[in-house]
């Protein structure tokens, strides 16, 4: 999954949780040859609004400026997870067991790189995903992107 390095994740976790938010996940995405996007997803029991994202962004900017963990230029984005919530950790897959999800895999599974199905749980380092009558067993390290697929 597109997770930021553990050191950056740990650096961000402390101030986010101290402000009373859940740190859903942190992504580091290449934007250009030397540019990055550091995307931080936060959540809160009452939901997350623009003011929440702004407050967390302001706090994290100060921490990241002092610690300077990223050598290249980057843009910081703070966001709610939204209806198509990204899934980063095995606990996320368990939490949303029974819900529809979309995966993009690093290595194709039976010739397919994209899967849509129902989260059926986890077994150790493996995700169980139901697609029709088939249960796929997907190692977490093979998942590039995982998101809930909301029904509309």
Rosetta blueprint (number, residue, H / E / L):
1 X L
2 X L
3 X E
4 X L
5 X L
6 X H
7 X H
8 X H
9 X H
10 X H
11 X H
12 X H
13 X H
14 X H
15 X H
16 X H
17 X H
18 X H
19 X L
20 X L
21 X L
22 X E
23 X E
24 X E
25 X E
26 X E
27 X E
28 X E
29 X E
30 X E
31 X L
32 X L
33 X L
34 X L
35 X E
36 X E
37 X E
38 X E
39 X E
40 X E
41 X E
42 X E
43 X E
44 X L
45 X L
46 X L
47 X L
48 X L
49 X L
50 X H
51 X H
52 X H
53 X H
54 X H
55 X H
56 X H
57 X H
58 X H
59 X H
60 X H
61 X H
62 X H
63 X H
64 X H
65 X H
66 X H
67 X H
68 X L
69 X L
70 X L
71 X L
72 X L
73 X E
74 X E
75 X E
76 X E
77 X E
78 X E
79 X E
80 X E
81 X L
82 X L
83 X L
84 X L
85 X L
86 X E
87 X L
88 X L
89 X L
90 X H
91 X H
92 X H
93 X H
94 X H
95 X H
96 X L
97 X L
98 X L
99 X L
100 X E
101 X E
102 X E
103 X E
104 X E
105 X E
106 X E
107 X E
108 X E
109 X E
110 X L
111 X L
112 X E
113 X E
114 X E
115 X E
116 X E
117 X E
118 X E
119 X E
120 X E
121 X E
122 X E
123 X E
124 X L
125 X L
126 X E
127 X E
128 X E
129 X E
130 X E
131 X E
132 X L
133 X L
134 X E
135 X E
136 X E
137 X E
138 X E
139 X E
140 X H
141 X H
142 X H
143 X E
144 X E
145 X E
146 X E
147 X E
148 X E
149 X L
150 X L
151 X L
152 X L
